[in-house]
């Protein structure tokens, strides 16, 4: 079985889409936090949003690296 060649042409676009969806999910979770009275659910959502914030940091770093590589022709 032959591996597919590495195609990085759409990485910046894909990462940006992931960033946008993560932010959207955080906003939805914030809305749920504001509306729920269940402390266990609130804590779970707060914890999940914290993990999302950490993931966003990594994705932003990754998108910068990919954009730089793309500008340099992936060399």
Residue pairs with C-beta under 8 A, 6 or more apart in sequence:
8 66
8 69
8 70
8 74
9 70
11 66
11 70
12 63
12 66
12 67
12 70
15 59
15 62
15 63
15 66
16 63
18 59
19 56
19 59
19 60
19 63
22 52
22 55
22 56
22 59
23 56
25 52
26 49
26 52
26 53
29 45
29 48
29 49
29 52
30 49
32 41
32 45
33 42
33 45
33 46
36 42
36 45
